[in-house]
Amino acid sequence: MTRVIESPDEFTIIAENIHATRIVLRNGRKVTTLEDGTEAVTFKSESGEERFLTVPESFKSTQAYEQGQLKHFMIAMSKGIGDDPEEQAEGAEYIAYEVRRQTDAGAHFLDLNVDELSYKLDVQKAAMAWVVRTVQEVSPVPLSIDSSNPEIIAAGLEEYDGRTGRPMVNSVALERLETLDLVKSHDARVIVTASGASGMPDGAKERVANIQEVMEAVQSADIPLGDVYIDCLVFPISVASQFGNDYLNAVSEVRNLYGSEVHITGGLSNVSFGIPRRRLVNDTFIYLGLEAGIDSGIIDPIQSKMQDVFDLNLDSEGVRFAREMLLGQDDFCVNYIQAWRQKRLKTR
């Protein structure tokens, strides 16, 4: 086990929030009803004044809405690429609000994803171009252009002007090695994932094998290891008790294979889907990831504060339950869930 960084400042944060998939609860504290009955997500302007991202009627027929959720960035993006100037401004102001939140919390890159906005490629490409233009106007950090479709990535890279540094491409995988051409032509950093040519990997061994195959293409393209961020893929621990070990063991092996120059990252909060006290689980998992060899994470820096991770009290009861669950020693998360019900997940 090798920790390659020794302080929070060395950890590269790829902020994950500006995605069309993100939700807020309709009955949560961020959502309100205006005097005219319009539902809206509240936010702050740059000067601190209260603003509202209103919910269009068209979104009220969506499955998410009917389940009590609002896909707030999807709403902002839809307004941004619409025809109404006032709604365009509203969408842009909401995106700028989140840029400030993420960068103030320590983000080094802002990951942008519009894939779920529409099933129409032309709409997706237009949305990515708009989001890139909007974010780069206010962001002090570079952008990570995130999509499963190289054409959408290309649309984003074409709009990026590089004023805050070189972009990142998220991601290159066995099923889309052609994305490496975009990495080269735009002098980008790149996230390489462990997904296979026809699906997700099963276990650490398959993750590593997939990564090795992609890395052969990366190195053949003369992309420096220092520009590469390897994502060993995090799956929810609530689904299978070994999913934590699958990721951590792959991280250790990848670090041994490629040394300290390459970066290792991942969507670390994925591990806690469906589990209570997600911040506790996420912080514990990041700590375990650091011990295995990660030096980066695709995370929400507002929720996961790296100083808190470094200061984690490993002797606390809450961390002990989370650690055992994440290391596959708590089948079906039974002990952790029971401890939560008994209010025993204390970290001090």
SVG drawing of the C-alpha trace seen along z (x, -y; Angstrom):
<svg xmlns="http://www.w3.org/2000/svg" viewBox="-50 -42 57 53">
<polyline fill="none" stroke="black" stroke-width="0.4" points="0.0,0.0 1.5,-3.3 0.3,-6.8 1.8,-9.0 0.6,-12.3 1.1,-13.6 -1.1,-16.7 -4.6,-17.7 -3.1,-20.4 -1.5,-17.7 -4.8,-16.0 -6.3,-16.9 -10.1,-17.6 -12.1,-17.1 -15.4,-18.7 -18.4,-16.6 -21.4,-18.7 -22.2,-20.5 -23.9,-17.4 -27.4,-17.1 -27.9,-14.1 -27.7,-15.9 -30.9,-16.2 -32.3,-18.2 -35.4,-17.1 -38.6,-19.0 -39.3,-19.0 -35.7,-19.9 -34.4,-23.2 -33.2,-24.4 -36.6,-24.3 -39.4,-26.9 -42.7,-28.0 -43.0,-31.6 -46.0,-33.8 -47.5,-33.0 -47.2,-29.2 -44.1,-28.7 -41.7,-26.0 -38.1,-27.2 -34.6,-26.2 -33.1,-29.0 -29.5,-30.2 -27.4,-33.3 -26.1,-35.9 -22.5,-36.9 -23.4,-39.8 -25.3,-37.6 -28.8,-38.4 -31.4,-35.5 -32.2,-34.2 -34.6,-31.6 -34.2,-28.9 -37.8,-28.3 -39.1,-24.9 -40.6,-24.9 -44.0,-23.1 -42.3,-20.7 -40.2,-19.2 -43.3,-18.4 -44.0,-15.4 -40.6,-13.8 -40.1,-10.7 -37.7,-12.4 -40.2,-15.2 -42.9,-12.6 -40.5,-10.9 -40.0,-14.1 -36.7,-15.2 -35.6,-18.2 -32.7,-17.8 -31.6,-21.4 -28.6,-21.5 -30.7,-19.9 -33.2,-22.7 -30.4,-25.4 -28.9,-23.9 -32.2,-23.7 -32.9,-27.3 -29.4,-28.2 -29.9,-26.7 -33.4,-28.0 -34.7,-31.0 -35.8,-33.2 -33.0,-35.7 -34.2,-36.0 -34.2,-32.3 -30.8,-32.0 -29.5,-34.6 -31.2,-32.7 -29.6,-29.4 -26.2,-31.0 -26.4,-32.7 -27.3,-29.4 -24.3,-27.7 -22.0,-30.6 -23.3,-30.2 -22.2,-26.5 -18.8,-27.4 -18.2,-29.8 -19.2,-27.2 -17.0,-24.4 -14.0,-26.6 -14.3,-28.3 -14.3,-24.8 -11.0,-23.9 -11.8,-22.4 -8.8,-22.1 -11.0,-21.1 -14.7,-21.5 -16.2,-18.4 -19.1,-19.2 -21.5,-16.6 -24.7,-17.1 -25.3,-13.5 -28.7,-13.1 -30.1,-16.4 -31.4,-14.8 -31.2,-11.7 -30.6,-14.0 -27.0,-14.4 -27.4,-17.9 -29.0,-19.1 -26.3,-17.5 -23.6,-19.1 -25.3,-22.5 -25.7,-22.1 -22.0,-21.2 -20.9,-24.1 -23.1,-26.5 -22.0,-25.1 -18.3,-25.4 -18.8,-29.0 -20.7,-29.9 -18.4,-28.2 -15.1,-29.5 -16.4,-33.1 -16.4,-32.8 -14.2,-29.9 -10.6,-30.4 -9.8,-26.7 -9.6,-24.5 -12.5,-22.4 -13.0,-18.7 -15.1,-17.8 -17.1,-14.7 -19.1,-12.5 -19.5,-8.9 -19.6,-10.3 -16.5,-11.7 -18.6,-14.0 -19.9,-15.8 -16.4,-16.0 -15.2,-17.5 -18.0,-20.1 -16.9,-21.2 -13.2,-21.3 -13.9,-23.5 -15.5,-26.1 -12.8,-26.0 -10.4,-28.9 -7.8,-27.8 -7.7,-31.0 -7.4,-29.0 -5.1,-26.3 -5.1,-23.0 -8.4,-21.1 -9.1,-17.6 -11.0,-14.9 -13.2,-12.5 -12.8,-9.9 -10.9,-7.4 -11.8,-3.7 -11.4,-0.6 -14.7,-1.2 -13.7,-4.7 -9.9,-4.8 -10.5,-7.3 -11.0,-9.9 -7.2,-9.9 -7.1,-11.9 -9.0,-14.7 -6.6,-14.6 -3.7,-15.0 -5.1,-17.7 -6.3,-19.8 -3.2,-19.2 -5.5,-17.9 -5.0,-15.9 -7.0,-12.7 -9.0,-10.4 -8.5,-6.8 -11.2,-4.4 -11.2,-0.7 -14.4,0.1 -14.1,2.9 -14.9,2.9 -18.4,4.2 -19.2,3.4 -18.1,2.8 -15.3,4.9 -15.7,7.6 -13.2,7.5 -9.8,5.9 -8.0,8.2 -10.3,7.2 -10.0,3.5 -6.2,3.7 -6.2,5.7 -8.5,3.1 -6.4,0.2 -3.2,1.9 -4.7,2.2 -5.9,-1.4 -2.5,-2.6 -0.7,-0.9 -2.6,-3.1 -2.0,-6.2 1.7,-5.6 1.8,-4.8 0.3,-8.3 3.2,-9.8 0.9,-11.2 3.0,-11.9 2.1,-9.9 1.8,-13.1 -1.2,-14.1 -3.0,-10.8 -5.6,-10.3 -6.6,-6.6 -10.1,-5.9 -10.3,-2.3 -14.1,-2.6 -16.0,-2.8 -19.3,-0.9 -21.8,-1.1 -20.9,1.0 -24.6,1.5 -24.7,3.7 -21.8,6.1 -19.6,6.3 -16.4,6.7 -16.9,3.6 -14.7,1.5 -11.9,4.0 -12.2,4.3 -11.4,0.6 -8.8,0.4 -6.9,3.5 -6.9,2.2 -5.6,-1.1 -2.7,0.6 -1.8,2.6 -2.0,-0.3 0.2,-2.4 2.8,0.4 2.6,0.7 2.9,-2.9 4.7,-4.5 4.2,-7.9 4.1,-10.0 0.6,-8.9 -2.5,-10.1 -5.1,-7.8 -8.7,-9.1 -12.3,-7.9 -15.9,-8.8 -15.3,-8.2 -18.8,-9.1 -20.3,-6.3 -19.3,-3.9 -22.0,-5.3 -25.1,-5.2 -28.0,-3.9 -26.2,-4.1 -27.0,-6.5 -24.4,-8.9 -22.8,-9.2 -20.3,-11.8 -18.8,-9.4 -18.7,-6.6 -17.1,-8.8 -14.5,-10.3 -13.5,-6.8 -13.3,-5.5 -11.2,-8.4 -8.8,-7.7 -8.6,-4.1 -8.0,-5.2 -5.1,-7.4 -3.6,-4.4 -4.0,-2.4 -2.4,-5.1 -4.9,-7.6 -3.9,-11.2 -7.1,-12.6 -10.8,-12.2 -13.9,-13.1 -15.8,-14.4 -18.0,-17.3 -15.4,-19.3 -18.2,-21.0 -19.3,-17.6 -15.9,-15.9 -13.3,-18.2 -9.8,-16.8 -8.6,-18.2 -11.4,-16.3 -10.3,-13.1 -6.7,-13.5 -7.8,-14.2 -10.2,-11.2 -10.2,-9.5 -9.6,-5.8 -10.4,-4.8 -13.9,-6.2 -16.8,-3.8 -18.4,-5.3 -15.2,-5.1 -14.6,-1.5 -18.1,-0.4 -17.6,-2.3 -14.1,-0.8 -15.2,2.7 -18.1,2.3 -15.9,0.9 -13.3,3.6 -15.8,6.4 -16.1,7.4 -19.8,6.6 -21.9,8.6 -25.0,6.7 -23.8,3.7 -25.8,5.3 -23.6,4.1 -23.2,0.6 -27.0,0.2 -27.7,1.5 -25.1,-0.9 -26.8,-3.8 -30.2,-2.8 -28.7,-2.6 -27.1,-6.1 -23.6,-4.6 -21.9,-6.1 -19.9,-8.7 -16.6,-10.0 -15.3,-11.6"/>
</svg>
